[in-house]
Amino acid sequence: MAIWRLHGDGRHVERGAVVKPEERLSWGATIAIGAQHVVAMFGATFLVPILTGFPVSTTLLFSGLGTLLFLLITKNRLPSYLGSSFAFIAPITALNAGGPLTTATQLTQALVGVFVAGALLAAVGFIVQAVGTGWIEKLMPPVVAGAIVALIGFNLAPAAWNNFQLQPELATVTLVAVVLFSVLFRGFLGRISIFLGVIVGYLVAVFTGQIDFTTVNEAAWIGLPEFHLAGLTDPAAWALVPMFLPVVLVLIAENVGHVRGVATMTEDPSINKHTGRALIADGAATMLAGGFGGSATTTYGENIGVMAATRVYSTAAYWVAGIVAMLLAFSPKIGALFNTIPAGVLGGVTTALYGLIGVIGIKIWVDNRVDFSRPVNQYTVAVSFIIAIAGFTMDWGSLQFGAIVLGTVAALVIYHAGNAIARWRRTGADDGGPIPAVGQLGGDPQD
């Protein structure tokens, strides 16, 4: 385990320098930066349980606890906050026709999917720890990874509309606020535009008398979170597990990207060797949350923004953030307050948020200069997107495969099968003789 050493005088970060994961500033400064990380993660972390029907306080508890577990497993050398994963919204809400879960049975069944996804992620982490990440890059090259991330966001579009149309005026105000905050502010405030938009929409709802605070007034200030055990013995729950499997690919991409991002920003390539541990840690944290009623976790880009702005990558700040999140979880009144957020506010913010998930996938293509003149790339994206947006489903015996599963399978099959066929065409035909290659692999529109 890395033990923090004081950076410089503990009060300043020298020009051009960074506070490394194994360093820290004074404890006063560290606590202040940890508080910034709490604010950064808060807007997104509490939105996931609101949108899925999971208990907010429980999610906050396992978010903080998962962060501490992540730091321990990565030997205190990889700064990260584990907030609620948006990738799980689609498979979870699919259990209730695209809306938040309303029954305990639905919740315990969804928790099985979360638990299994976490176990698979941890298993991938052990493999990466042993053999490296090369096989991931071959299985899920940028065009496929971007498609999978994007289709999960676009698949949620109907859910955003369902809330938006209930209170269109309030939803519009919230959406406009989110957009304005994102374009008017740079740095930290711009990165929490979703959170600030929710606050604006909520305040408008308060002043226009659209919120009932009865449950908030009745809730206690201090109390235990609401725990639910995953329905691991429920056969119906296991039939739903395939819906959650594509999300594992998203979590892999997020964790690998996070590790590489931190390594780049700290100019310390040795951080990349912790990729396997990061996957194991996030998988373990997701299993823990799924086992007892919390939302699945993932590394958070919002907190990378805080690190980039402050140049402080100390894991000490994340210990502070994790502990604060756990303390907030023991206030039922805070959970009740979150549950008063009107549907219109959620509709406005998710219109932007779900679209941004799609944009993240597109950004993967841009950053990796994916060549869309290649038909195999075109169809990998085109088919998977239509499946996701239209909401295709397929029944196979007692199993039902949703749009995310089908879209993910389509992206993987089309890309790999298409490239295999193109390679075969370039190397020889049925008679064993070579055939002329038409440009690069898939480079010609007719290839």
C-alpha positions as CSV (number, residue, x, y, z in Angstrom):
1,M,0.0,0.0,0.0
2,A,1.2,3.5,-0.9
3,I,1.7,5.7,2.2
4,W,1.2,9.4,1.5
5,R,4.1,11.7,1.7
6,L,3.7,15.5,2.0
7,H,4.0,17.3,-1.3
8,G,6.2,20.3,-1.0
9,D,5.1,22.6,1.8
10,G,1.6,20.9,1.8
11,R,-0.1,24.1,0.7
12,H,0.9,24.8,-2.9
13,V,1.3,22.9,-6.2
14,E,4.3,24.2,-8.0
15,R,3.9,25.4,-11.6
16,G,4.0,22.4,-14.0
17,A,3.9,19.9,-11.1
18,V,1.2,17.5,-10.0
19,V,0.4,16.0,-6.6
20,K,0.9,12.3,-7.3
21,P,-1.3,9.5,-6.0
22,E,1.1,8.6,-3.2
23,E,1.4,12.3,-2.1
24,R,-0.9,14.6,-0.3
25,L,-1.3,18.2,0.6
26,S,-2.0,19.4,4.1
27,W,-5.0,17.6,5.6
28,G,-7.1,20.8,5.5
29,A,-6.4,21.1,1.8
30,T,-7.0,17.4,1.3
31,I,-10.4,17.6,3.0
32,A,-11.4,20.6,0.8
33,I,-10.4,18.8,-2.4
34,G,-12.3,15.7,-1.1
35,A,-15.4,17.8,-0.7
36,Q,-15.0,18.9,-4.3
37,H,-15.0,15.3,-5.4
38,V,-18.2,14.7,-3.4
39,V,-19.9,17.6,-5.2
40,A,-18.6,16.4,-8.6
41,M,-19.9,12.8,-8.2
42,F,-23.1,13.7,-6.5
43,G,-25.2,14.9,-9.4
44,A,-24.7,11.7,-11.4
45,T,-24.6,9.3,-8.5
46,F,-28.0,10.2,-7.1
47,L,-29.6,10.4,-10.5
48,V,-29.1,6.7,-11.2
49,P,-31.2,5.4,-8.3
50,I,-33.8,8.0,-8.9
51,L,-34.2,6.9,-12.5
52,T,-34.0,3.2,-11.7
53,G,-36.0,3.0,-8.5
54,F,-33.1,1.9,-6.4
55,P,-32.8,3.3,-2.8
56,V,-30.8,6.6,-2.9
57,S,-29.2,6.2,0.5
58,T,-28.2,2.7,-0.2
59,T,-26.6,3.7,-3.4
60,L,-24.6,6.5,-1.7
61,L,-23.4,4.0,0.9
62,F,-22.1,1.5,-1.5
63,S,-20.7,4.2,-3.7
64,G,-18.6,5.5,-0.8
65,L,-17.8,2.0,0.4
66,G,-16.9,0.8,-3.2
67,T,-14.5,3.8,-3.5
68,L,-12.6,2.7,-0.4
69,L,-12.6,-0.9,-1.6
70,F,-11.2,0.3,-5.0
71,L,-8.4,2.2,-3.3
72,L,-7.5,-0.8,-1.1
73,I,-7.4,-3.3,-4.0
74,T,-5.4,-0.9,-6.2
75,K,-2.9,-0.5,-3.3
76,N,-3.8,3.1,-2.9
77,R,-2.1,4.0,-6.2
78,L,-5.0,4.7,-8.5
79,P,-7.2,7.7,-7.7
80,S,-10.8,7.1,-8.6
81,Y,-14.3,7.7,-7.3
82,L,-16.8,4.9,-8.0
83,G,-20.1,6.5,-8.7
84,S,-23.3,5.0,-10.0
85,S,-23.0,3.5,-13.5
86,F,-25.4,4.9,-16.1
87,A,-24.8,1.9,-18.3
88,F,-27.1,-0.2,-16.0
89,I,-30.1,2.2,-16.4
90,A,-31.3,0.6,-19.6
91,P,-31.4,-3.1,-18.5
92,I,-32.8,-2.2,-15.1
93,T,-35.6,0.0,-16.3
94,A,-36.4,-2.5,-19.1
95,L,-37.8,-4.7,-16.3
96,N,-40.6,-2.2,-15.8
97,A,-41.4,-1.0,-19.4
98,G,-38.7,1.6,-19.3
99,G,-39.6,3.2,-16.0
100,P,-38.2,3.0,-12.4
101,L,-38.7,-0.3,-10.6
102,T,-41.8,-0.2,-8.4
103,T,-41.8,-3.6,-6.6
104,A,-39.4,-5.4,-4.3
105,T,-39.4,-8.4,-6.6
106,Q,-38.3,-6.3,-9.6
107,L,-35.5,-4.8,-7.5
108,T,-34.2,-8.1,-6.2
109,Q,-34.2,-9.5,-9.7
110,A,-32.3,-6.5,-11.1
111,L,-29.7,-6.9,-8.3
112,V,-28.9,-10.4,-9.6
113,G,-28.0,-8.8,-13.0
114,V,-25.8,-6.2,-11.2
115,F,-24.1,-8.9,-9.1
116,V,-23.3,-11.1,-12.1
117,A,-22.0,-8.2,-14.1
118,G,-19.7,-7.3,-11.3
119,A,-18.5,-10.9,-11.0
120,L,-17.7,-11.0,-14.7
121,L,-15.9,-7.7,-14.6
122,A,-13.8,-9.0,-11.7
123,A,-13.0,-12.2,-13.7
124,V,-11.9,-10.1,-16.7
125,G,-9.7,-8.1,-14.3
126,F,-7.9,-11.3,-13.2
127,I,-7.3,-12.3,-16.8
128,V,-6.0,-8.8,-17.6
129,Q,-3.8,-9.0,-14.6
130,A,-2.3,-12.2,-16.0
131,V,-2.0,-11.6,-19.7
132,G,-2.6,-7.8,-20.3
133,T,-5.2,-5.8,-22.2
134,G,-4.3,-6.8,-25.8
135,W,-7.1,-9.3,-26.1
136,I,-9.7,-6.6,-25.1
137,E,-8.5,-4.3,-27.8
138,K,-8.9,-7.1,-30.4
139,L,-12.3,-8.1,-29.2
140,M,-13.6,-4.6,-28.8
141,P,-11.8,-2.2,-31.2
142,P,-12.8,1.5,-31.2
143,V,-15.6,1.1,-33.7
144,V,-17.2,-1.6,-31.6
145,A,-16.5,0.0,-28.3
146,G,-18.0,3.3,-29.4
147,A,-21.0,1.6,-30.9
148,I,-21.8,-0.3,-27.7
149,V,-21.4,2.8,-25.4
150,A,-23.5,4.9,-27.8
151,L,-26.3,2.5,-28.3
152,I,-26.9,2.2,-24.5
153,G,-27.4,5.9,-24.4
154,F,-29.7,6.1,-27.4
155,N,-31.7,3.1,-26.2
156,L,-32.8,5.3,-23.3
157,A,-34.3,8.0,-25.4
158,P,-37.9,6.8,-24.9
159,A,-37.4,6.9,-21.2
160,A,-36.3,10.5,-21.3
161,W,-39.4,11.4,-23.3
162,N,-41.8,9.6,-21.0
163,N,-40.7,11.9,-18.1
164,F,-40.4,15.0,-20.3
165,Q,-44.0,14.9,-21.6
166,L,-45.4,14.8,-18.1
167,Q,-44.2,18.3,-17.2
168,P,-42.9,19.8,-20.5
169,E,-42.5,23.4,-19.2
170,L,-40.4,22.3,-16.2
171,A,-38.4,19.8,-18.3
172,T,-37.6,22.6,-20.8
173,V,-36.4,24.9,-18.1
174,T,-34.2,22.2,-16.7
175,L,-32.8,21.2,-20.1
176,V,-32.0,24.9,-21.0
177,A,-30.3,25.3,-17.6
178,V,-28.1,22.2,-18.2
179,V,-27.0,23.5,-21.6
180,L,-26.4,27.0,-20.5
181,F,-24.2,25.9,-17.5
182,S,-22.2,23.6,-19.8
183,V,-21.4,26.4,-22.4
184,L,-21.1,29.4,-20.0
185,F,-18.7,27.8,-17.6
186,R,-15.4,26.1,-18.0
187,G,-13.6,23.7,-15.7
188,F,-15.3,22.4,-12.6
189,L,-18.6,24.2,-12.9
190,G,-19.0,23.2,-16.5
191,R,-18.4,19.5,-15.6
192,I,-21.2,19.6,-13.0
193,S,-23.7,21.2,-15.4
194,I,-26.1,18.2,-15.0
195,F,-26.1,18.7,-11.2
196,L,-26.6,22.5,-11.5
197,G,-29.4,22.0,-14.0
198,V,-31.2,19.7,-11.6
199,I,-30.9,22.4,-8.9
200,V,-32.4,25.0,-11.2
201,G,-35.3,22.8,-12.2
202,Y,-35.9,21.8,-8.6
203,L,-36.0,25.4,-7.4
204,V,-38.4,26.3,-10.1
205,A,-40.6,23.4,-9.1
206,V,-40.5,24.5,-5.4
207,F,-41.4,28.1,-6.2
208,T,-44.3,27.0,-8.4
209,G,-45.7,24.6,-5.8
210,Q,-45.0,21.4,-7.7
211,I,-43.3,19.5,-4.8
212,D,-44.9,17.8,-1.8
213,F,-42.4,17.8,1.2
214,T,-44.6,15.6,3.4
215,T,-42.3,12.6,3.2
216,V,-39.3,14.7,3.8
217,N,-40.7,16.2,6.9
218,E,-41.7,12.8,8.2
219,A,-38.3,11.2,7.5
220,A,-35.7,10.9,10.3
221,W,-32.4,12.8,10.2
222,I,-30.4,9.7,11.1
223,G,-31.2,6.1,10.2
224,L,-30.0,3.0,8.4
225,P,-30.2,2.8,4.6
226,E,-32.7,0.4,3.0
227,F,-31.1,-2.9,2.2
228,H,-32.3,-5.6,-0.3
229,L,-30.7,-8.9,-0.9
230,A,-30.2,-10.0,-4.5
231,G,-32.6,-12.7,-5.5
232,L,-29.9,-15.2,-6.4
233,T,-32.2,-18.2,-5.8
234,D,-34.9,-16.8,-8.1
235,P,-34.9,-18.6,-11.5
236,A,-36.8,-15.7,-13.1
237,A,-34.0,-13.4,-12.1
238,W,-31.4,-15.5,-13.8
239,A,-33.5,-15.4,-17.0
240,L,-33.0,-11.7,-17.0
241,V,-29.2,-11.8,-16.6
242,P,-28.4,-11.7,-20.4
243,M,-29.8,-8.2,-20.5
244,F,-26.9,-7.1,-18.2
245,L,-24.0,-8.8,-20.0
246,P,-23.3,-6.1,-22.6
247,V,-22.9,-3.6,-19.8
248,V,-19.7,-5.5,-18.8
249,L,-18.1,-4.4,-22.0
250,V,-18.9,-0.7,-21.2
251,L,-17.4,-1.1,-17.7
252,I,-14.3,-2.5,-19.2
253,A,-14.0,0.4,-21.6
254,E,-14.6,2.9,-18.8
255,N,-12.0,1.4,-16.4
256,V,-9.3,1.0,-19.1
257,G,-9.9,4.5,-20.2
258,H,-9.8,5.8,-16.7
259,V,-6.4,4.2,-15.9
260,R,-4.9,5.4,-19.2
261,G,-6.2,8.9,-18.5
262,V,-4.7,9.1,-15.1
263,A,-1.4,7.7,-16.4
264,T,-1.3,10.4,-19.1
265,M,-2.2,13.3,-16.8
266,T,0.3,12.3,-14.1
267,E,2.9,11.4,-16.8
268,D,3.4,8.1,-15.0
269,P,3.1,5.1,-17.4
270,S,3.6,2.7,-14.6
271,I,0.0,3.4,-13.5
272,N,-1.2,1.4,-16.5
273,K,0.0,-1.8,-14.8
274,H,-2.9,-1.4,-12.4
275,T,-5.5,-1.9,-15.1
276,G,-6.2,-5.5,-14.0
277,R,-6.6,-4.4,-10.4
278,A,-8.9,-1.6,-11.4
279,L,-11.2,-4.0,-13.1
280,I,-11.1,-6.4,-10.2
281,A,-11.9,-3.6,-7.8
282,D,-14.8,-2.1,-9.7
283,G,-16.1,-5.7,-10.2
284,A,-15.9,-6.4,-6.4
285,A,-17.6,-3.0,-5.6
286,T,-20.4,-3.7,-8.1
287,M,-20.9,-7.2,-6.6
288,L,-21.0,-5.7,-3.1
289,A,-23.6,-3.1,-4.1
290,G,-25.6,-5.7,-6.1
291,G,-25.7,-8.1,-3.3
292,F,-27.3,-5.7,-0.8
293,G,-29.4,-3.2,-2.8
294,G,-27.1,-0.6,-4.3
295,S,-26.5,0.6,-7.8
296,A,-23.6,-0.8,-9.8
297,T,-20.5,1.3,-9.7
298,T,-17.9,2.7,-12.2
299,T,-15.0,5.1,-12.4
300,Y,-16.2,8.7,-12.8
301,G,-15.2,11.2,-15.5
302,E,-16.5,14.0,-13.4
303,N,-13.8,13.4,-10.8
304,I,-11.1,13.2,-13.4
305,G,-12.2,16.7,-14.2
306,V,-11.6,17.8,-10.6
307,M,-8.1,16.2,-10.7
308,A,-7.3,17.9,-14.0
309,A,-8.4,21.3,-12.7
310,T,-6.6,21.0,-9.3
311,R,-3.6,18.9,-10.5
312,V,-4.1,16.9,-7.3
313,Y,-4.2,13.2,-7.9
314,S,-3.7,12.2,-4.3
315,T,-5.8,9.1,-3.3
316,A,-6.1,10.7,0.2
317,A,-8.7,13.1,-1.3
318,Y,-10.8,10.0,-2.4
319,W,-10.7,8.5,1.0
320,V,-12.3,11.7,2.2
321,A,-14.9,11.7,-0.5
322,G,-15.8,8.0,0.1
323,I,-16.2,8.5,3.9
324,V,-18.4,11.6,3.3
325,A,-20.6,9.7,0.9
326,M,-21.0,6.9,3.5
327,L,-22.0,9.4,6.2
328,L,-24.6,11.0,3.9
329,A,-26.1,7.6,3.4
330,F,-27.2,7.4,7.0
331,S,-29.7,10.3,6.7
332,P,-33.1,9.1,5.5
333,K,-34.2,12.7,5.2
334,I,-31.6,13.3,2.4
335,G,-32.9,10.2,0.6
336,A,-36.5,11.4,0.9
337,L,-35.5,14.8,-0.4
338,F,-34.0,13.3,-3.5
339,N,-37.2,11.3,-4.1
340,T,-39.2,14.5,-4.4
341,I,-37.4,15.5,-7.7
342,P,-40.3,16.0,-10.2
343,A,-40.6,13.9,-13.4
344,G,-40.2,17.1,-15.5
345,V,-36.8,17.8,-14.0
346,L,-35.7,14.2,-14.6
347,G,-37.1,14.4,-18.2
348,G,-35.1,17.6,-18.9
349,V,-31.9,16.4,-17.4
350,T,-32.0,12.9,-19.0
351,T,-32.7,14.3,-22.4
352,A,-29.2,15.8,-22.2
353,L,-27.7,13.0,-20.1
354,Y,-28.7,10.0,-22.3
355,G,-27.6,11.9,-25.4
356,L,-24.2,12.6,-23.8
357,I,-23.8,8.8,-23.2
358,G,-24.2,8.4,-27.0
359,V,-21.8,11.2,-27.6
360,I,-19.2,9.5,-25.5
361,G,-19.4,6.6,-27.8
362,I,-19.0,8.8,-30.8
363,K,-16.0,10.5,-29.2
364,I,-14.3,7.1,-29.0
365,W,-14.6,7.0,-32.8
366,V,-13.2,10.5,-33.2
367,D,-10.3,10.1,-30.9
368,N,-9.3,6.8,-32.6
369,R,-10.0,8.1,-36.1
370,V,-12.3,5.3,-37.1
371,D,-12.5,5.0,-40.8
372,F,-16.2,5.1,-41.8
373,S,-15.5,4.7,-45.5
374,R,-15.1,1.0,-44.7
375,P,-18.5,-0.8,-45.1
376,V,-17.8,-3.2,-42.2
377,N,-17.5,-0.2,-39.9
378,Q,-20.6,1.4,-41.4
379,Y,-22.8,-1.6,-40.9
380,T,-21.4,-2.4,-37.4
381,V,-22.7,0.9,-36.3
382,A,-25.8,1.2,-38.5
383,V,-27.4,-2.1,-37.6
384,S,-26.6,-1.9,-33.9
385,F,-28.0,1.6,-33.6
386,I,-31.3,0.9,-35.2
387,I,-31.7,-2.2,-33.1
388,A,-31.1,-0.1,-29.9
389,I,-33.1,2.9,-30.8
390,A,-36.1,0.9,-32.1
391,G,-36.0,-1.4,-29.1
392,F,-35.8,-4.7,-30.9
393,T,-36.5,-7.8,-28.7
394,M,-36.2,-11.5,-29.3
395,D,-37.6,-14.4,-27.3
396,W,-35.6,-17.7,-27.1
397,G,-37.5,-20.2,-24.9
398,S,-37.9,-18.6,-21.5
399,L,-35.3,-15.9,-22.2
400,Q,-36.0,-12.5,-23.7
401,F,-33.1,-10.6,-25.2
402,G,-33.5,-6.8,-25.3
403,A,-32.2,-4.2,-27.6
404,I,-28.9,-3.7,-25.9
405,V,-28.1,-7.4,-26.0
406,L,-29.1,-7.7,-29.6
407,G,-27.3,-4.5,-30.6
408,T,-24.1,-5.5,-28.8
409,V,-24.1,-8.9,-30.4
410,A,-24.8,-7.4,-33.8
411,A,-21.9,-5.0,-33.5
412,L,-19.5,-7.7,-32.5
413,V,-20.6,-10.3,-35.1
414,I,-20.8,-7.8,-38.0
415,Y,-17.4,-6.4,-37.3
416,H,-15.5,-9.6,-36.7
417,A,-17.3,-11.7,-39.3
418,G,-17.1,-8.9,-41.8
419,N,-13.3,-8.5,-41.4
420,A,-12.9,-12.3,-41.5
421,I,-14.7,-12.5,-44.8
422,A,-12.7,-9.6,-46.2
423,R,-9.5,-11.3,-45.2
424,W,-10.6,-14.5,-46.8
425,R,-11.4,-12.6,-50.0
426,R,-8.0,-11.1,-50.1
427,T,-6.1,-14.3,-49.5
428,G,-7.9,-16.8,-51.7
429,A,-11.2,-18.3,-52.9
430,D,-12.7,-21.8,-52.7
431,D,-10.3,-23.1,-55.3
432,G,-7.4,-22.2,-53.1
433,G,-6.1,-19.6,-55.6
434,P,-5.5,-16.0,-54.7
435,I,-8.0,-13.3,-55.7
436,P,-7.2,-9.6,-56.3
437,A,-7.7,-7.4,-53.3
438,V,-9.8,-4.3,-53.8
439,G,-7.9,-1.6,-52.0
440,Q,-7.3,-2.0,-48.3
441,L,-9.4,-4.3,-46.1
442,G,-12.9,-2.9,-46.6
443,G,-11.5,0.3,-47.9
444,D,-13.5,0.4,-51.2
445,P,-17.2,1.1,-50.9
446,Q,-17.9,-2.2,-52.7
447,D,-15.4,-4.3,-50.6
